[in-house]
Amino acid sequence: MDYEGFAVVELGLSSSDFLKLTYQEYWLLLLGFLKETERKKIEIENKVWFHSDLKAHIANFSMYKKVGGGFWDADDFLKKKVEEKTEKLTMKEARQRLGSTFTMHSN
């Protein structure tokens, strides 16, 4: 997607309105878009935590026993992100994975 396409689809501008913008005006619109996106992300995370906390209270109130004892809390109902293992490659291993089209050019 190009700049104009992004402005029309994501920012709700018409093509003619986009073409009237200066670089600085477009930059400010992008900053506003990023700020609003971050706000929505935080709002969703808060809702997820609220529902997880509510589930914990219901489980504790209903006397469902937690394996190993103790009380349920919100963390027990949050889906955990799987941490990806990152590994460092040597140049030889990188060349092998990328295939024979990969060559290093030195200046």
Backbone as a printed PyTorch tensor [residue, N CA C, xyz], in Angstrom:
tensor([[[  0.8470,  -1.1660,   0.0000],
         [  0.0000,   0.0000,   0.0000],
         [  0.9010,   1.2400,   0.0000]],

        [[  0.5510,   2.1910,  -0.8090],
         [  1.3360,   3.4220,  -0.8840],
         [  0.7940,   4.4610,   0.1030]],

        [[  1.4020,   5.6370,   0.1350],
         [  0.9990,   6.6880,   1.0810],
         [ -0.4470,   7.1210,   0.8670]],

        [[ -0.8250,   7.3020,  -0.3880],
         [ -2.1860,   7.7410,  -0.6760],
         [ -3.1920,   6.6660,  -0.2860]],

        [[ -2.8690,   5.4180,  -0.5930],
         [ -3.7510,   4.3160,  -0.2250],
         [ -3.9420,   4.2280,   1.2840]],

        [[ -2.8580,   4.4090,   2.0300],
         [ -2.9410,   4.3790,   3.4860],
         [ -3.8070,   5.5270,   3.9940]],

        [[ -3.6270,   6.7070,   3.4010],
         [ -4.3980,   7.8720,   3.8220],
         [ -5.8870,   7.6660,   3.5710]],

        [[ -6.2220,   7.0690,   2.4500],
         [ -7.6280,   6.8430,   2.1110],
         [ -8.2270,   5.7330,   2.9710]],

        [[ -7.5180,   4.6010,   3.0840],
         [ -8.0660,   3.4440,   3.7870],
         [ -8.0150,   3.6190,   5.3000]],

        [[ -6.8900,   3.9930,   5.8450],
         [ -6.7110,   4.0220,   7.2960],
         [ -7.0470,   5.3630,   7.9350]],

        [[ -6.7840,   6.4510,   7.2280],
         [ -7.0150,   7.7750,   7.8100],
         [ -8.3430,   8.3880,   7.3900]],

        [[ -9.0130,   7.7640,   6.4220],
         [-10.3350,   8.2360,   6.0020],
         [-10.3230,   9.4990,   5.1590]],

        [[ -9.2010,   9.7940,   4.5540],
         [ -9.1090,  10.9820,   3.7000],
         [ -9.5270,  10.6320,   2.2770]],

        [[ -9.9970,  11.6430,   1.5410],
         [-10.2240,  11.4390,   0.1120],
         [ -8.8960,  11.6470,  -0.6070]],

        [[ -8.8190,  11.1920,  -1.8340],
         [ -7.5850,  11.3660,  -2.6060],
         [ -7.2520,  12.8410,  -2.7770]],

        [[ -8.2670,  13.6590,  -3.0130],
         [ -8.0010,  15.0920,  -3.2020],
         [ -7.5220,  15.7420,  -1.9010]],

        [[ -8.1000,  15.3220,  -0.7590],
         [ -7.6270,  15.8560,   0.5280],
         [ -6.1810,  15.4400,   0.7860]],

        [[ -5.8360,  14.2090,   0.4290],
         [ -4.4670,  13.7450,   0.6200],
         [ -3.4910,  14.5780,  -0.2010]],

        [[ -3.8460,  14.8490,  -1.4310],
         [ -2.9520,  15.5910,  -2.3220],
         [ -2.7580,  17.0420,  -1.8750]],

        [[ -3.6660,  17.5720,  -1.0750],
         [ -3.5430,  18.9370,  -0.5660],
         [ -2.6450,  19.0280,   0.6640]],

        [[ -2.3350,  17.8960,   1.2740],
         [ -1.5440,  17.8920,   2.5070],
         [ -0.0750,  18.1980,   2.2300]],

        [[  0.5340,  18.8840,   3.1880],
         [  1.9870,  19.0310,   3.1460],
         [  2.5800,  17.8050,   3.8410]],

        [[  3.8810,  17.6440,   3.7230],
         [  4.5600,  16.5260,   4.3770],
         [  4.3520,  16.5910,   5.8870]],

        [[  4.4620,  17.7780,   6.4580],
         [  4.3190,  17.9480,   7.9050],
         [  2.9060,  17.6110,   8.3620]],

        [[  1.9040,  18.0220,   7.5880],
         [  0.5180,  17.7070,   7.9410],
         [  0.2700,  16.1950,   7.9040]],

        [[  0.8120,  15.5430,   6.8810],
         [  0.6520,  14.0890,   6.7760],
         [  1.3660,  13.4060,   7.9440]],

        [[  2.5400,  13.8950,   8.2980],
         [  3.2950,  13.3400,   9.4160],
         [  2.4900,  13.4440,  10.7090]],

        [[  1.8510,  14.5850,  10.9420],
         [  1.0290,  14.7690,  12.1340],
         [ -0.1650,  13.8100,  12.1410]],

        [[ -0.7680,  13.5980,  10.9910],
         [ -1.8680,  12.6280,  10.9020],
         [ -1.3810,  11.2120,  11.2270]],

        [[ -0.1880,  10.8770,  10.7520],
         [  0.3790,   9.5570,  11.0500],
         [  0.6680,   9.4020,  12.5370]],

        [[  1.2070,  10.4540,  13.1640],
         [  1.4630,  10.3980,  14.6010],
         [  0.1610,  10.2110,  15.3770]],

        [[ -0.8830,  10.9060,  14.9570],
         [ -2.1900,  10.7470,  15.5870],
         [ -2.7250,   9.3340,  15.4130]],

        [[ -2.5290,   8.7650,  14.2190],
         [ -2.9590,   7.3890,  13.9550],
         [ -2.2220,   6.4180,  14.8690]],

        [[ -0.9030,   6.6050,  15.0100],
         [ -0.1210,   5.7260,  15.8810],
         [ -0.5530,   5.8450,  17.3420]],

        [[ -0.8210,   7.0690,  17.7810],
         [ -1.2610,   7.2900,  19.1610],
         [ -2.6170,   6.6230,  19.4020]],

        [[ -3.5370,   6.7720,  18.4700],
         [ -4.8600,   6.1510,  18.5940],
         [ -4.7570,   4.6310,  18.5650]],

        [[ -3.8810,   4.0890,  17.7340],
         [ -3.6760,   2.6430,  17.6720],
         [ -3.1340,   2.1280,  18.9890]],

        [[ -2.1870,   2.8440,  19.5790],
         [ -1.6290,   2.4480,  20.8720],
         [ -2.6910,   2.5150,  21.9690]],

        [[ -3.5340,   3.5510,  21.9280],
         [ -4.6150,   3.6860,  22.9110],
         [ -5.5890,   2.5140,  22.8150]],

        [[ -5.9350,   2.1330,  21.5820],
         [ -6.8400,   0.9910,  21.3790],
         [ -6.2080,  -0.3040,  21.8800]],

        [[ -4.9100,  -0.4590,  21.6520],
         [ -4.2020,  -1.6580,  22.1160],
         [ -4.2610,  -1.7580,  23.6360]],

        [[ -4.0080,  -0.6410,  24.3130],
         [ -4.0510,  -0.6230,  25.7770],
         [ -5.4670,  -0.9040,  26.2710]],

        [[ -6.4590,  -0.3480,  25.5940],
         [ -7.8540,  -0.5760,  25.9690],
         [ -8.2110,  -2.0630,  25.8560]],

        [[ -7.7650,  -2.6990,  24.7890],
         [ -8.0300,  -4.1320,  24.6070],
         [ -7.3250,  -4.9390,  25.6830]],

        [[ -6.0690,  -4.6060,  25.9800],
         [ -5.3330,  -5.3120,  27.0290],
         [ -6.0230,  -5.1720,  28.3790]],

        [[ -6.5630,  -3.9730,  28.6720],
         [ -7.2850,  -3.7650,  29.9250],
         [ -8.5590,  -4.6040,  29.9860]],

        [[ -9.2600,  -4.7090,  28.8580],
         [-10.4700,  -5.5290,  28.8220],
         [-10.1320,  -7.0010,  29.0230]],

        [[ -9.0630,  -7.4520,  28.4160],
         [ -8.6450,  -8.8510,  28.5710],
         [ -8.2980,  -9.1260,  30.0240]],

        [[ -7.5520,  -8.2020,  30.6590],
         [ -7.1960,  -8.3980,  32.0550],
         [ -8.4390,  -8.3910,  32.9340]],

        [[ -9.3890,  -7.4730,  32.6660],
         [-10.6220,  -7.4020,  33.4500],
         [-11.3740,  -8.7250,  33.3790]],

        [[-11.5160,  -9.2760,  32.1760],
         [-12.2480, -10.5350,  32.0300],
         [-11.5020, -11.6910,  32.7020]],

        [[-10.1840, -11.6790,  32.6320],
         [ -9.4020, -12.7190,  33.3060],
         [ -9.5650, -12.6140,  34.8190]],

        [[ -9.5790, -11.3860,  35.3370],
         [ -9.7800, -11.1740,  36.7680],
         [-11.1860, -11.6130,  37.1810]],

        [[-12.1760, -11.3120,  36.3610],
         [-13.5480, -11.7330,  36.6340],
         [-13.6560, -13.2580,  36.6770]],

        [[-13.0070, -13.9260,  35.7370],
         [-13.0040, -15.3930,  35.7280],
         [-12.3640, -15.9520,  36.9900]],

        [[-11.3020, -15.3050,  37.4560],
         [-10.6440, -15.7540,  38.6870],
         [-11.5790, -15.6060,  39.8790]],

        [[-12.2870, -14.4890,  39.9560],
         [-13.2310, -14.2890,  41.0570],
         [-14.3570, -15.3230,  41.0080]],

        [[-14.8680, -15.6000,  39.8210],
         [-15.9330, -16.6030,  39.6880],
         [-15.4180, -17.9750,  40.1000]],

        [[-14.2110, -18.3270,  39.6590],
         [-13.6380, -19.6270,  40.0230],
         [-13.4350, -19.7310,  41.5320]],

        [[-12.9370, -18.6690,  42.1470],
         [-12.7390, -18.6800,  43.6030],
         [-14.0740, -18.7230,  44.3390]],

        [[-15.0650, -17.9880,  43.8470],
         [-16.3760, -17.9510,  44.4670],
         [-17.0750, -19.3040,  44.3380]],

        [[-16.8760, -19.9520,  43.1970],
         [-17.5210, -21.2460,  42.9430],
         [-16.7800, -22.4020,  43.5920]],

        [[-15.6630, -22.0920,  44.2470],
         [-14.8460, -23.0630,  44.9630],
         [-14.2230, -24.1100,  44.0510]],

        [[-13.9510, -23.7240,  42.8040],
         [-13.1800, -24.6210,  41.9570],
         [-11.7530, -24.5990,  42.4760]],

        [[-11.2270, -25.7560,  42.7580],
         [ -9.8900, -25.8390,  43.3420],
         [ -8.8250, -25.7270,  42.2640]],

        [[ -7.8340, -24.9360,  42.5490],
         [ -6.6900, -24.7920,  41.6650],
         [ -5.7490, -25.9680,  41.9270]],

        [[ -5.2000, -26.5240,  40.8680],
         [ -4.2470, -27.6240,  41.0230],
         [ -3.0740, -27.1230,  41.8380]],

        [[ -2.7400, -27.8090,  42.9010],
         [ -1.6530, -27.3860,  43.7720],
         [ -2.1330, -26.4850,  44.9010]],

        [[ -3.4350, -26.2060,  44.9470],
         [ -3.9860, -25.3800,  46.0180],
         [ -3.8460, -23.9000,  45.7480]],

        [[ -4.3730, -23.1020,  46.6340],
         [ -4.2990, -21.6530,  46.4940],
         [ -5.4980, -21.0960,  45.7590]],

        [[ -5.4990, -19.7850,  45.6200],
         [ -6.5980, -19.1040,  44.9520],
         [ -6.2400, -18.7950,  43.5090]],

        [[ -7.2740, -18.6880,  42.6760],
         [ -7.0920, -18.3030,  41.2850],
         [ -6.8480, -16.8000,  41.2110]],

        [[ -6.0490, -16.3700,  40.2560],
         [ -5.8980, -14.9480,  39.9860],
         [ -5.9490, -14.7200,  38.4780]],

        [[ -5.9410, -13.4620,  38.0700],
         [ -6.1050, -13.1230,  36.6520],
         [ -5.0430, -13.7750,  35.7730]],

        [[ -3.8250, -13.8930,  36.2800],
         [ -2.7380, -14.4860,  35.4850],
         [ -3.0260, -15.9270,  35.0960]],

        [[ -3.8240, -16.6230,  35.8900],
         [ -4.1530, -18.0080,  35.5700],
         [ -5.0580, -18.1150,  34.3490]],

        [[ -5.7340, -17.0410,  34.0050],
         [ -6.6670, -17.0680,  32.8870],
         [ -6.1770, -16.2760,  31.6770]],

        [[ -5.0280, -15.6690,  31.7790],
         [ -4.4530, -14.9590,  30.6370],
         [ -3.7020, -15.9430,  29.7590]],

        [[ -3.8590, -15.7890,  28.4610],
         [ -3.1000, -16.6360,  27.5480],
         [ -1.6740, -16.1230,  27.4970]],

        [[ -0.7540, -17.0010,  27.7420],
         [  0.6610, -16.6210,  27.7540],
         [  1.2130, -16.6470,  26.3300]],

        [[  2.0220, -15.6430,  26.0240],
         [  2.7010, -15.6340,  24.7330],
         [  3.8780, -16.5850,  24.8140]],

        [[  4.0270, -17.3800,  23.7840],
         [  5.1520, -18.3010,  23.7290],
         [  6.3910, -17.5140,  23.3300]],

        [[  7.4050, -17.6220,  24.1370],
         [  8.6400, -16.9120,  23.8210],
         [  9.3810, -17.6700,  22.7280]],

        [[  9.6860, -16.9370,  21.6920],
         [ 10.4070, -17.5510,  20.5850],
         [ 11.8920, -17.6180,  20.9200]],

        [[ 12.4560, -18.7520,  20.5790],
         [ 13.8860, -18.9200,  20.8070],
         [ 14.6270, -18.2910,  19.6280]],

        [[ 15.5160, -17.3850,  19.9270],
         [ 16.3250, -16.7840,  18.8680],
         [ 17.7200, -17.3780,  18.9470]],

        [[ 18.2210, -17.6840,  17.8020],
         [ 19.5560, -18.2690,  17.7600],
         [ 20.4350, -17.4350,  16.8460]],

        [[ 21.6800, -17.3340,  17.1920],
         [ 22.6280, -16.6000,  16.3680],
         [ 23.2410, -17.5620,  15.3640]],

        [[ 23.3540, -17.0720,  14.1380],
         [ 23.9220, -17.8840,  13.0700],
         [ 25.3010, -17.3620,  12.7030]],

        [[ 26.1550, -18.2920,  12.3060],
         [ 27.4250, -17.8790,  11.7270],
         [ 27.1590, -17.5110,  10.2730]],

        [[ 28.0990, -16.8370,   9.6330],
         [ 27.9230, -16.4770,   8.2210],
         [ 27.7680, -17.7170,   7.3540]],

        [[ 28.4840, -18.7840,   7.6930],
         [ 28.3910, -20.0160,   6.9200],
         [ 26.9820, -20.6010,   7.0210]],

        [[ 26.4130, -20.6230,   8.2350],
         [ 25.0630, -21.1560,   8.4150],
         [ 24.0250, -20.2800,   7.7080]],

        [[ 24.2310, -18.9570,   7.7450],
         [ 23.3130, -18.0430,   7.0690],
         [ 23.3300, -18.2710,   5.5690]],

        [[ 24.5160, -18.4450,   5.0000],
         [ 24.6260, -18.7160,   3.5600],
         [ 23.9290, -20.0290,   3.1960]],

        [[ 24.0840, -21.0390,   4.0480],
         [ 23.4540, -22.3320,   3.7840],
         [ 21.9270, -22.2030,   3.8050]],

        [[ 21.3980, -21.4350,   4.7540],
         [ 19.9460, -21.2770,   4.8520],
         [ 19.3770, -20.4310,   3.7180]],

        [[ 20.1290, -19.4070,   3.2950],
         [ 19.6410, -18.5320,   2.2430],
         [ 19.8760, -19.1010,   0.8540]],

        [[ 20.7320, -20.0500,   0.7290],
         [ 20.9780, -20.6630,  -0.5630],
         [ 22.1530, -20.0580,  -1.2870]],

        [[ 22.3930, -20.5390,  -2.4770],
         [ 23.5840, -20.1480,  -3.2250],
         [ 23.4780, -18.7490,  -3.8190]],

        [[ 22.2900, -18.1250,  -3.7960],
         [ 22.1560, -16.7830,  -4.3860],
         [ 22.7070, -15.7050,  -3.4650]],

        [[ 22.9980, -16.0710,  -2.2280],
         [ 23.5150, -15.0990,  -1.2530],
         [ 25.0180, -14.9920,  -1.3950]],

        [[ 25.4850, -13.7720,  -1.6610],
         [ 26.9390, -13.5440,  -1.7290],
         [ 27.2480, -12.2530,  -0.9790]],

        [[ 28.4080, -12.2120,  -0.4000],
         [ 28.8520, -11.0050,   0.3060],
         [ 29.6700, -10.1700,  -0.6610]],

        [[ 29.3130,  -8.9060,  -0.7640],
         [ 30.0750,  -7.9880,  -1.5890],
         [ 30.8660,  -7.0820,  -0.6890]],

        [[ 32.1270,  -6.9530,  -0.9390],
         [ 32.9320,  -6.0270,  -0.1380],
         [ 33.2860,  -4.8360,  -1.0110]],

        [[ 33.2880,  -3.6710,  -0.3810],
         [ 33.5850,  -2.4430,  -1.1280],
         [ 35.0500,  -2.1440,  -1.1190]]])
